[in-house]
């Protein structure tokens, strides 16, 4: 695999990808590539560095120009894992929260109550569609933090005296 013309003499390019979230695993989504290095000496040590760092939704690429046989398998594991760990310690990070899209069928007279709840839960992308509702109702769509979905639904149901339809995707 060649990354780009910027690395014309690259030897091996190894990378794992960790795509899941620690807070709510939906199965381990993990891939790695040793790119010709002995099995388990490149991708797995990089993956271990990622797991130890606590950073998720990340791809780490390590390019090796030299070493191979001279390093031996232990040296390769140490080199790939060590370089990945050092990079992950020094990289700037940011929190990325997953957002869940929701739709709420609600009557016009309850819109004020609903919007008050939406404001207190700091939801995003609020849209209102008057065309899809029936019998004096409207559809309000929004996106809310994954960890606030159940609390928002409970608050809406508690503050709206009537039966409303809530759709989660």
MODELLER restraints for C-alpha pairs under 7 A, 6 or more apart:
rsr = mdl.restraints
at = mdl.atoms
rsr.add(forms.Gaussian(group=physical.xy_distance, feature=features.Distance(at['CA:1:A'], at['CA:13:A']), mean=6.62, stdev=0.5))
rsr.add(forms.Gaussian(group=physical.xy_distance, feature=features.Distance(at['CA:10:A'], at['CA:63:A']), mean=6.54, stdev=0.5))
rsr.add(forms.Gaussian(group=physical.xy_distance, feature=features.Distance(at['CA:10:A'], at['CA:64:A']), mean=6.55, stdev=0.5))
rsr.add(forms.Gaussian(group=physical.xy_distance, feature=features.Distance(at['CA:10:A'], at['CA:65:A']), mean=5.27, stdev=0.5))
rsr.add(forms.Gaussian(group=physical.xy_distance, feature=features.Distance(at['CA:11:A'], at['CA:63:A']), mean=6.97, stdev=0.5))
rsr.add(forms.Gaussian(group=physical.xy_distance, feature=features.Distance(at['CA:11:A'], at['CA:64:A']), mean=5.46, stdev=0.5))
rsr.add(forms.Gaussian(group=physical.xy_distance, feature=features.Distance(at['CA:11:A'], at['CA:65:A']), mean=4.54, stdev=0.5))
rsr.add(forms.Gaussian(group=physical.xy_distance, feature=features.Distance(at['CA:11:A'], at['CA:66:A']), mean=6.93, stdev=0.5))
rsr.add(forms.Gaussian(group=physical.xy_distance, feature=features.Distance(at['CA:12:A'], at['CA:35:A']), mean=5.88, stdev=0.5))
rsr.add(forms.Gaussian(group=physical.xy_distance, feature=features.Distance(at['CA:12:A'], at['CA:63:A']), mean=5.78, stdev=0.5))
rsr.add(forms.Gaussian(group=physical.xy_distance, feature=features.Distance(at['CA:12:A'], at['CA:64:A']), mean=5.25, stdev=0.5))
rsr.add(forms.Gaussian(group=physical.xy_distance, feature=features.Distance(at['CA:12:A'], at['CA:65:A']), mean=6.80, stdev=0.5))
rsr.add(forms.Gaussian(group=physical.xy_distance, feature=features.Distance(at['CA:13:A'], at['CA:35:A']), mean=5.98, stdev=0.5))
rsr.add(forms.Gaussian(group=physical.xy_distance, feature=features.Distance(at['CA:13:A'], at['CA:61:A']), mean=6.78, stdev=0.5))
rsr.add(forms.Gaussian(group=physical.xy_distance, feature=features.Distance(at['CA:13:A'], at['CA:62:A']), mean=5.83, stdev=0.5))
rsr.add(forms.Gaussian(group=physical.xy_distance, feature=features.Distance(at['CA:13:A'], at['CA:63:A']), mean=4.64, stdev=0.5))
rsr.add(forms.Gaussian(group=physical.xy_distance, feature=features.Distance(at['CA:13:A'], at['CA:64:A']), mean=6.53, stdev=0.5))
rsr.add(forms.Gaussian(group=physical.xy_distance, feature=features.Distance(at['CA:14:A'], at['CA:33:A']), mean=5.33, stdev=0.5))
rsr.add(forms.Gaussian(group=physical.xy_distance, feature=features.Distance(at['CA:14:A'], at['CA:34:A']), mean=5.12, stdev=0.5))
rsr.add(forms.Gaussian(group=physical.xy_distance, feature=features.Distance(at['CA:14:A'], at['CA:35:A']), mean=5.68, stdev=0.5))
rsr.add(forms.Gaussian(group=physical.xy_distance, feature=features.Distance(at['CA:14:A'], at['CA:42:A']), mean=6.06, stdev=0.5))
rsr.add(forms.Gaussian(group=physical.xy_distance, feature=features.Distance(at['CA:14:A'], at['CA:43:A']), mean=5.81, stdev=0.5))
rsr.add(forms.Gaussian(group=physical.xy_distance, feature=features.Distance(at['CA:14:A'], at['CA:61:A']), mean=5.88, stdev=0.5))
rsr.add(forms.Gaussian(group=physical.xy_distance, feature=features.Distance(at['CA:14:A'], at['CA:62:A']), mean=5.46, stdev=0.5))
rsr.add(forms.Gaussian(group=physical.xy_distance, feature=features.Distance(at['CA:14:A'], at['CA:63:A']), mean=6.62, stdev=0.5))
rsr.add(forms.Gaussian(group=physical.xy_distance, feature=features.Distance(at['CA:15:A'], at['CA:32:A']), mean=5.54, stdev=0.5))
rsr.add(forms.Gaussian(group=physical.xy_distance, feature=features.Distance(at['CA:15:A'], at['CA:33:A']), mean=5.46, stdev=0.5))
rsr.add(forms.Gaussian(group=physical.xy_distance, feature=features.Distance(at['CA:15:A'], at['CA:43:A']), mean=5.46, stdev=0.5))
rsr.add(forms.Gaussian(group=physical.xy_distance, feature=features.Distance(at['CA:15:A'], at['CA:46:A']), mean=6.99, stdev=0.5))
rsr.add(forms.Gaussian(group=physical.xy_distance, feature=features.Distance(at['CA:15:A'], at['CA:59:A']), mean=6.96, stdev=0.5))
rsr.add(forms.Gaussian(group=physical.xy_distance, feature=features.Distance(at['CA:15:A'], at['CA:60:A']), mean=5.64, stdev=0.5))
rsr.add(forms.Gaussian(group=physical.xy_distance, feature=features.Distance(at['CA:15:A'], at['CA:61:A']), mean=4.65, stdev=0.5))
rsr.add(forms.Gaussian(group=physical.xy_distance, feature=features.Distance(at['CA:15:A'], at['CA:62:A']), mean=6.36, stdev=0.5))
rsr.add(forms.Gaussian(group=physical.xy_distance, feature=features.Distance(at['CA:16:A'], at['CA:31:A']), mean=5.36, stdev=0.5))
rsr.add(forms.Gaussian(group=physical.xy_distance, feature=features.Distance(at['CA:16:A'], at['CA:32:A']), mean=3.83, stdev=0.5))
rsr.add(forms.Gaussian(group=physical.xy_distance, feature=features.Distance(at['CA:16:A'], at['CA:33:A']), mean=6.29, stdev=0.5))
rsr.add(forms.Gaussian(group=physical.xy_distance, feature=features.Distance(at['CA:16:A'], at['CA:43:A']), mean=5.39, stdev=0.5))
rsr.add(forms.Gaussian(group=physical.xy_distance, feature=features.Distance(at['CA:16:A'], at['CA:46:A']), mean=6.50, stdev=0.5))
rsr.add(forms.Gaussian(group=physical.xy_distance, feature=features.Distance(at['CA:16:A'], at['CA:47:A']), mean=5.64, stdev=0.5))
rsr.add(forms.Gaussian(group=physical.xy_distance, feature=features.Distance(at['CA:16:A'], at['CA:59:A']), mean=6.24, stdev=0.5))
rsr.add(forms.Gaussian(group=physical.xy_distance, feature=features.Distance(at['CA:16:A'], at['CA:60:A']), mean=6.36, stdev=0.5))
rsr.add(forms.Gaussian(group=physical.xy_distance, feature=features.Distance(at['CA:17:A'], at['CA:30:A']), mean=5.65, stdev=0.5))
rsr.add(forms.Gaussian(group=physical.xy_distance, feature=features.Distance(at['CA:17:A'], at['CA:31:A']), mean=5.36, stdev=0.5))
rsr.add(forms.Gaussian(group=physical.xy_distance, feature=features.Distance(at['CA:17:A'], at['CA:32:A']), mean=6.37, stdev=0.5))
rsr.add(forms.Gaussian(group=physical.xy_distance, feature=features.Distance(at['CA:17:A'], at['CA:58:A']), mean=6.16, stdev=0.5))
rsr.add(forms.Gaussian(group=physical.xy_distance, feature=features.Distance(at['CA:17:A'], at['CA:59:A']), mean=4.69, stdev=0.5))
rsr.add(forms.Gaussian(group=physical.xy_distance, feature=features.Distance(at['CA:17:A'], at['CA:60:A']), mean=6.99, stdev=0.5))
rsr.add(forms.Gaussian(group=physical.xy_distance, feature=features.Distance(at['CA:18:A'], at['CA:29:A']), mean=6.16, stdev=0.5))
rsr.add(forms.Gaussian(group=physical.xy_distance, feature=features.Distance(at['CA:18:A'], at['CA:30:A']), mean=4.99, stdev=0.5))
rsr.add(forms.Gaussian(group=physical.xy_distance, feature=features.Distance(at['CA:18:A'], at['CA:56:A']), mean=6.14, stdev=0.5))
rsr.add(forms.Gaussian(group=physical.xy_distance, feature=features.Distance(at['CA:18:A'], at['CA:57:A']), mean=5.69, stdev=0.5))
rsr.add(forms.Gaussian(group=physical.xy_distance, feature=features.Distance(at['CA:18:A'], at['CA:58:A']), mean=5.87, stdev=0.5))
rsr.add(forms.Gaussian(group=physical.xy_distance, feature=features.Distance(at['CA:18:A'], at['CA:59:A']), mean=6.72, stdev=0.5))
rsr.add(forms.Gaussian(group=physical.xy_distance, feature=features.Distance(at['CA:19:A'], at['CA:29:A']), mean=5.42, stdev=0.5))
rsr.add(forms.Gaussian(group=physical.xy_distance, feature=features.Distance(at['CA:19:A'], at['CA:30:A']), mean=6.51, stdev=0.5))
rsr.add(forms.Gaussian(group=physical.xy_distance, feature=features.Distance(at['CA:19:A'], at['CA:56:A']), mean=6.50, stdev=0.5))
rsr.add(forms.Gaussian(group=physical.xy_distance, feature=features.Distance(at['CA:19:A'], at['CA:57:A']), mean=4.58, stdev=0.5))
rsr.add(forms.Gaussian(group=physical.xy_distance, feature=features.Distance(at['CA:19:A'], at['CA:58:A']), mean=6.76, stdev=0.5))
rsr.add(forms.Gaussian(group=physical.xy_distance, feature=features.Distance(at['CA:20:A'], at['CA:26:A']), mean=6.91, stdev=0.5))
rsr.add(forms.Gaussian(group=physical.xy_distance, feature=features.Distance(at['CA:20:A'], at['CA:28:A']), mean=6.18, stdev=0.5))
rsr.add(forms.Gaussian(group=physical.xy_distance, feature=features.Distance(at['CA:20:A'], at['CA:29:A']), mean=5.61, stdev=0.5))
rsr.add(forms.Gaussian(group=physical.xy_distance, feature=features.Distance(at['CA:20:A'], at['CA:56:A']), mean=6.68, stdev=0.5))
rsr.add(forms.Gaussian(group=physical.xy_distance, feature=features.Distance(at['CA:20:A'], at['CA:57:A']), mean=6.42, stdev=0.5))
rsr.add(forms.Gaussian(group=physical.xy_distance, feature=features.Distance(at['CA:21:A'], at['CA:56:A']), mean=6.02, stdev=0.5))
rsr.add(forms.Gaussian(group=physical.xy_distance, feature=features.Distance(at['CA:32:A'], at['CA:43:A']), mean=4.90, stdev=0.5))
rsr.add(forms.Gaussian(group=physical.xy_distance, feature=features.Distance(at['CA:32:A'], at['CA:44:A']), mean=6.89, stdev=0.5))
rsr.add(forms.Gaussian(group=physical.xy_distance, feature=features.Distance(at['CA:33:A'], at['CA:43:A']), mean=5.22, stdev=0.5))
rsr.add(forms.Gaussian(group=physical.xy_distance, feature=features.Distance(at['CA:34:A'], at['CA:40:A']), mean=6.88, stdev=0.5))
rsr.add(forms.Gaussian(group=physical.xy_distance, feature=features.Distance(at['CA:34:A'], at['CA:41:A']), mean=6.96, stdev=0.5))
rsr.add(forms.Gaussian(group=physical.xy_distance, feature=features.Distance(at['CA:34:A'], at['CA:42:A']), mean=5.09, stdev=0.5))
rsr.add(forms.Gaussian(group=physical.xy_distance, feature=features.Distance(at['CA:34:A'], at['CA:43:A']), mean=5.14, stdev=0.5))
rsr.add(forms.Gaussian(group=physical.xy_distance, feature=features.Distance(at['CA:41:A'], at['CA:73:A']), mean=6.19, stdev=0.5))
rsr.add(forms.Gaussian(group=physical.xy_distance, feature=features.Distance(at['CA:41:A'], at['CA:76:A']), mean=5.78, stdev=0.5))
rsr.add(forms.Gaussian(group=physical.xy_distance, feature=features.Distance(at['CA:41:A'], at['CA:77:A']), mean=4.77, stdev=0.5))
rsr.add(forms.Gaussian(group=physical.xy_distance, feature=features.Distance(at['CA:42:A'], at['CA:76:A']), mean=6.78, stdev=0.5))
rsr.add(forms.Gaussian(group=physical.xy_distance, feature=features.Distance(at['CA:42:A'], at['CA:77:A']), mean=6.07, stdev=0.5))
rsr.add(forms.Gaussian(group=physical.xy_distance, feature=features.Distance(at['CA:42:A'], at['CA:80:A']), mean=5.61, stdev=0.5))
rsr.add(forms.Gaussian(group=physical.xy_distance, feature=features.Distance(at['CA:45:A'], at['CA:77:A']), mean=5.81, stdev=0.5))
rsr.add(forms.Gaussian(group=physical.xy_distance, feature=features.Distance(at['CA:45:A'], at['CA:80:A']), mean=6.25, stdev=0.5))
rsr.add(forms.Gaussian(group=physical.xy_distance, feature=features.Distance(at['CA:45:A'], at['CA:81:A']), mean=4.45, stdev=0.5))
rsr.add(forms.Gaussian(group=physical.xy_distance, feature=features.Distance(at['CA:46:A'], at['CA:80:A']), mean=6.02, stdev=0.5))
rsr.add(forms.Gaussian(group=physical.xy_distance, feature=features.Distance(at['CA:46:A'], at['CA:81:A']), mean=4.71, stdev=0.5))
rsr.add(forms.Gaussian(group=physical.xy_distance, feature=features.Distance(at['CA:46:A'], at['CA:84:A']), mean=5.66, stdev=0.5))
rsr.add(forms.Gaussian(group=physical.xy_distance, feature=features.Distance(at['CA:49:A'], at['CA:81:A']), mean=5.85, stdev=0.5))
rsr.add(forms.Gaussian(group=physical.xy_distance, feature=features.Distance(at['CA:49:A'], at['CA:84:A']), mean=6.09, stdev=0.5))
rsr.add(forms.Gaussian(group=physical.xy_distance, feature=features.Distance(at['CA:49:A'], at['CA:85:A']), mean=4.93, stdev=0.5))
rsr.add(forms.Gaussian(group=physical.xy_distance, feature=features.Distance(at['CA:53:A'], at['CA:88:A']), mean=6.59, stdev=0.5))
rsr.add(forms.Gaussian(group=physical.xy_distance, feature=features.Distance(at['CA:60:A'], at['CA:84:A']), mean=6.92, stdev=0.5))
rsr.add(forms.Gaussian(group=physical.xy_distance, feature=features.Distance(at['CA:62:A'], at['CA:80:A']), mean=6.86, stdev=0.5))
rsr.add(forms.Gaussian(group=physical.xy_distance, feature=features.Distance(at['CA:97:A'], at['CA:145:A']), mean=6.47, stdev=0.5))
rsr.add(forms.Gaussian(group=physical.xy_distance, feature=features.Distance(at['CA:98:A'], at['CA:145:A']), mean=5.96, stdev=0.5))
rsr.add(forms.Gaussian(group=physical.xy_distance, feature=features.Distance(at['CA:98:A'], at['CA:146:A']), mean=5.59, stdev=0.5))
rsr.add(forms.Gaussian(group=physical.xy_distance, feature=features.Distance(at['CA:99:A'], at['CA:143:A']), mean=5.70, stdev=0.5))
rsr.add(forms.Gaussian(group=physical.xy_distance, feature=features.Distance(at['CA:99:A'], at['CA:144:A']), mean=5.10, stdev=0.5))
rsr.add(forms.Gaussian(group=physical.xy_distance, feature=features.Distance(at['CA:99:A'], at['CA:145:A']), mean=4.42, stdev=0.5))
rsr.add(forms.Gaussian(group=physical.xy_distance, feature=features.Distance(at['CA:99:A'], at['CA:146:A']), mean=5.18, stdev=0.5))
rsr.add(forms.Gaussian(group=physical.xy_distance, feature=features.Distance(at['CA:100:A'], at['CA:143:A']), mean=5.27, stdev=0.5))
rsr.add(forms.Gaussian(group=physical.xy_distance, feature=features.Distance(at['CA:100:A'], at['CA:144:A']), mean=5.34, stdev=0.5))
rsr.add(forms.Gaussian(group=physical.xy_distance, feature=features.Distance(at['CA:100:A'], at['CA:145:A']), mean=6.23, stdev=0.5))
rsr.add(forms.Gaussian(group=physical.xy_distance, feature=features.Distance(at['CA:100:A'], at['CA:146:A']), mean=5.61, stdev=0.5))
rsr.add(forms.Gaussian(group=physical.xy_distance, feature=features.Distance(at['CA:100:A'], at['CA:169:A']), mean=6.85, stdev=0.5))
rsr.add(forms.Gaussian(group=physical.xy_distance, feature=features.Distance(at['CA:101:A'], at['CA:142:A']), mean=5.72, stdev=0.5))
rsr.add(forms.Gaussian(group=physical.xy_distance, feature=features.Distance(at['CA:101:A'], at['CA:143:A']), mean=4.34, stdev=0.5))
rsr.add(forms.Gaussian(group=physical.xy_distance, feature=features.Distance(at['CA:101:A'], at['CA:144:A']), mean=6.62, stdev=0.5))
rsr.add(forms.Gaussian(group=physical.xy_distance, feature=features.Distance(at['CA:101:A'], at['CA:168:A']), mean=6.20, stdev=0.5))
rsr.add(forms.Gaussian(group=physical.xy_distance, feature=features.Distance(at['CA:101:A'], at['CA:169:A']), mean=5.78, stdev=0.5))
rsr.add(forms.Gaussian(group=physical.xy_distance, feature=features.Distance(at['CA:102:A'], at['CA:141:A']), mean=5.64, stdev=0.5))
rsr.add(forms.Gaussian(group=physical.xy_distance, feature=features.Distance(at['CA:102:A'], at['CA:142:A']), mean=5.40, stdev=0.5))
rsr.add(forms.Gaussian(group=physical.xy_distance, feature=features.Distance(at['CA:102:A'], at['CA:143:A']), mean=6.02, stdev=0.5))
rsr.add(forms.Gaussian(group=physical.xy_distance, feature=features.Distance(at['CA:102:A'], at['CA:167:A']), mean=5.51, stdev=0.5))
rsr.add(forms.Gaussian(group=physical.xy_distance, feature=features.Distance(at['CA:102:A'], at['CA:168:A']), mean=4.59, stdev=0.5))
rsr.add(forms.Gaussian(group=physical.xy_distance, feature=features.Distance(at['CA:102:A'], at['CA:169:A']), mean=6.35, stdev=0.5))
rsr.add(forms.Gaussian(group=physical.xy_distance, feature=features.Distance(at['CA:103:A'], at['CA:139:A']), mean=6.52, stdev=0.5))
rsr.add(forms.Gaussian(group=physical.xy_distance, feature=features.Distance(at['CA:103:A'], at['CA:140:A']), mean=5.61, stdev=0.5))
rsr.add(forms.Gaussian(group=physical.xy_distance, feature=features.Distance(at['CA:103:A'], at['CA:141:A']), mean=4.30, stdev=0.5))
rsr.add(forms.Gaussian(group=physical.xy_distance, feature=features.Distance(at['CA:103:A'], at['CA:142:A']), mean=6.50, stdev=0.5))
rsr.add(forms.Gaussian(group=physical.xy_distance, feature=features.Distance(at['CA:103:A'], at['CA:166:A']), mean=5.80, stdev=0.5))
rsr.add(forms.Gaussian(group=physical.xy_distance, feature=features.Distance(at['CA:103:A'], at['CA:167:A']), mean=4.90, stdev=0.5))
rsr.add(forms.Gaussian(group=physical.xy_distance, feature=features.Distance(at['CA:103:A'], at['CA:168:A']), mean=6.54, stdev=0.5))
rsr.add(forms.Gaussian(group=physical.xy_distance, feature=features.Distance(at['CA:104:A'], at['CA:139:A']), mean=5.53, stdev=0.5))
rsr.add(forms.Gaussian(group=physical.xy_distance, feature=features.Distance(at['CA:104:A'], at['CA:140:A']), mean=5.15, stdev=0.5))
rsr.add(forms.Gaussian(group=physical.xy_distance, feature=features.Distance(at['CA:104:A'], at['CA:141:A']), mean=6.36, stdev=0.5))
rsr.add(forms.Gaussian(group=physical.xy_distance, feature=features.Distance(at['CA:104:A'], at['CA:165:A']), mean=5.69, stdev=0.5))
rsr.add(forms.Gaussian(group=physical.xy_distance, feature=features.Distance(at['CA:104:A'], at['CA:166:A']), mean=4.56, stdev=0.5))
rsr.add(forms.Gaussian(group=physical.xy_distance, feature=features.Distance(at['CA:104:A'], at['CA:167:A']), mean=6.21, stdev=0.5))
rsr.add(forms.Gaussian(group=physical.xy_distance, feature=features.Distance(at['CA:105:A'], at['CA:133:A']), mean=6.92, stdev=0.5))
rsr.add(forms.Gaussian(group=physical.xy_distance, feature=features.Distance(at['CA:105:A'], at['CA:137:A']), mean=6.38, stdev=0.5))
rsr.add(forms.Gaussian(group=physical.xy_distance, feature=features.Distance(at['CA:105:A'], at['CA:138:A']), mean=5.69, stdev=0.5))
rsr.add(forms.Gaussian(group=physical.xy_distance, feature=features.Distance(at['CA:105:A'], at['CA:139:A']), mean=4.60, stdev=0.5))
rsr.add(forms.Gaussian(group=physical.xy_distance, feature=features.Distance(at['CA:105:A'], at['CA:140:A']), mean=6.55, stdev=0.5))
rsr.add(forms.Gaussian(group=physical.xy_distance, feature=features.Distance(at['CA:105:A'], at['CA:164:A']), mean=6.07, stdev=0.5))
rsr.add(forms.Gaussian(group=physical.xy_distance, feature=features.Distance(at['CA:105:A'], at['CA:165:A']), mean=5.11, stdev=0.5))
rsr.add(forms.Gaussian(group=physical.xy_distance, feature=features.Distance(at['CA:105:A'], at['CA:166:A']), mean=6.54, stdev=0.5))
rsr.add(forms.Gaussian(group=physical.xy_distance, feature=features.Distance(at['CA:106:A'], at['CA:137:A']), mean=5.16, stdev=0.5))
rsr.add(forms.Gaussian(group=physical.xy_distance, feature=features.Distance(at['CA:106:A'], at['CA:138:A']), mean=5.58, stdev=0.5))
rsr.add(forms.Gaussian(group=physical.xy_distance, feature=features.Distance(at['CA:106:A'], at['CA:139:A']), mean=6.47, stdev=0.5))
rsr.add(forms.Gaussian(group=physical.xy_distance, feature=features.Distance(at['CA:106:A'], at['CA:164:A']), mean=5.76, stdev=0.5))
rsr.add(forms.Gaussian(group=physical.xy_distance, feature=features.Distance(at['CA:107:A'], at['CA:136:A']), mean=5.67, stdev=0.5))
rsr.add(forms.Gaussian(group=physical.xy_distance, feature=features.Distance(at['CA:107:A'], at['CA:137:A']), mean=3.95, stdev=0.5))
rsr.add(forms.Gaussian(group=physical.xy_distance, feature=features.Distance(at['CA:107:A'], at['CA:138:A']), mean=6.17, stdev=0.5))
rsr.add(forms.Gaussian(group=physical.xy_distance, feature=features.Distance(at['CA:108:A'], at['CA:136:A']), mean=6.21, stdev=0.5))
rsr.add(forms.Gaussian(group=physical.xy_distance, feature=features.Distance(at['CA:108:A'], at['CA:137:A']), mean=5.64, stdev=0.5))
rsr.add(forms.Gaussian(group=physical.xy_distance, feature=features.Distance(at['CA:108:A'], at['CA:138:A']), mean=6.64, stdev=0.5))
rsr.add(forms.Gaussian(group=physical.xy_distance, feature=features.Distance(at['CA:110:A'], at['CA:160:A']), mean=6.83, stdev=0.5))
rsr.add(forms.Gaussian(group=physical.xy_distance, feature=features.Distance(at['CA:114:A'], at['CA:156:A']), mean=6.53, stdev=0.5))
rsr.add(forms.Gaussian(group=physical.xy_distance, feature=features.Distance(at['CA:117:A'], at['CA:156:A']), mean=6.62, stdev=0.5))
rsr.add(forms.Gaussian(group=physical.xy_distance, feature=features.Distance(at['CA:121:A'], at['CA:152:A']), mean=6.87, stdev=0.5))
rsr.add(forms.Gaussian(group=physical.xy_distance, feature=features.Distance(at['CA:123:A'], at['CA:142:A']), mean=6.63, stdev=0.5))
rsr.add(forms.Gaussian(group=physical.xy_distance, feature=features.Distance(at['CA:123:A'], at['CA:143:A']), mean=5.79, stdev=0.5))
rsr.add(forms.Gaussian(group=physical.xy_distance, feature=features.Distance(at['CA:123:A'], at['CA:144:A']), mean=4.80, stdev=0.5))
rsr.add(forms.Gaussian(group=physical.xy_distance, feature=features.Distance(at['CA:124:A'], at['CA:142:A']), mean=5.90, stdev=0.5))
rsr.add(forms.Gaussian(group=physical.xy_distance, feature=features.Distance(at['CA:124:A'], at['CA:143:A']), mean=5.16, stdev=0.5))
rsr.add(forms.Gaussian(group=physical.xy_distance, feature=features.Distance(at['CA:124:A'], at['CA:144:A']), mean=6.39, stdev=0.5))
rsr.add(forms.Gaussian(group=physical.xy_distance, feature=features.Distance(at['CA:125:A'], at['CA:142:A']), mean=5.12, stdev=0.5))
rsr.add(forms.Gaussian(group=physical.xy_distance, feature=features.Distance(at['CA:125:A'], at['CA:143:A']), mean=5.94, stdev=0.5))
rsr.add(forms.Gaussian(group=physical.xy_distance, feature=features.Distance(at['CA:126:A'], at['CA:140:A']), mean=6.87, stdev=0.5))
rsr.add(forms.Gaussian(group=physical.xy_distance, feature=features.Distance(at['CA:126:A'], at['CA:141:A']), mean=5.66, stdev=0.5))
rsr.add(forms.Gaussian(group=physical.xy_distance, feature=features.Distance(at['CA:126:A'], at['CA:142:A']), mean=4.45, stdev=0.5))
rsr.add(forms.Gaussian(group=physical.xy_distance, feature=features.Distance(at['CA:127:A'], at['CA:140:A']), mean=5.62, stdev=0.5))
rsr.add(forms.Gaussian(group=physical.xy_distance, feature=features.Distance(at['CA:127:A'], at['CA:141:A']), mean=5.20, stdev=0.5))
rsr.add(forms.Gaussian(group=physical.xy_distance, feature=features.Distance(at['CA:127:A'], at['CA:142:A']), mean=6.45, stdev=0.5))
rsr.add(forms.Gaussian(group=physical.xy_distance, feature=features.Distance(at['CA:128:A'], at['CA:138:A']), mean=6.93, stdev=0.5))
rsr.add(forms.Gaussian(group=physical.xy_distance, feature=features.Distance(at['CA:128:A'], at['CA:139:A']), mean=5.80, stdev=0.5))
rsr.add(forms.Gaussian(group=physical.xy_distance, feature=features.Distance(at['CA:128:A'], at['CA:140:A']), mean=4.45, stdev=0.5))
rsr.add(forms.Gaussian(group=physical.xy_distance, feature=features.Distance(at['CA:128:A'], at['CA:141:A']), mean=6.40, stdev=0.5))
rsr.add(forms.Gaussian(group=physical.xy_distance, feature=features.Distance(at['CA:129:A'], at['CA:138:A']), mean=5.98, stdev=0.5))
rsr.add(forms.Gaussian(group=physical.xy_distance, feature=features.Distance(at['CA:129:A'], at['CA:139:A']), mean=5.23, stdev=0.5))
rsr.add(forms.Gaussian(group=physical.xy_distance, feature=features.Distance(at['CA:129:A'], at['CA:140:A']), mean=6.36, stdev=0.5))
rsr.add(forms.Gaussian(group=physical.xy_distance, feature=features.Distance(at['CA:130:A'], at['CA:138:A']), mean=4.93, stdev=0.5))
rsr.add(forms.Gaussian(group=physical.xy_distance, feature=features.Distance(at['CA:130:A'], at['CA:139:A']), mean=6.60, stdev=0.5))
rsr.add(forms.Gaussian(group=physical.xy_distance, feature=features.Distance(at['CA:132:A'], at['CA:138:A']), mean=6.57, stdev=0.5))
rsr.add(forms.Gaussian(group=physical.xy_distance, feature=features.Distance(at['CA:132:A'], at['CA:139:A']), mean=6.34, stdev=0.5))
rsr.add(forms.Gaussian(group=physical.xy_distance, feature=features.Distance(at['CA:133:A'], at['CA:139:A']), mean=5.76, stdev=0.5))
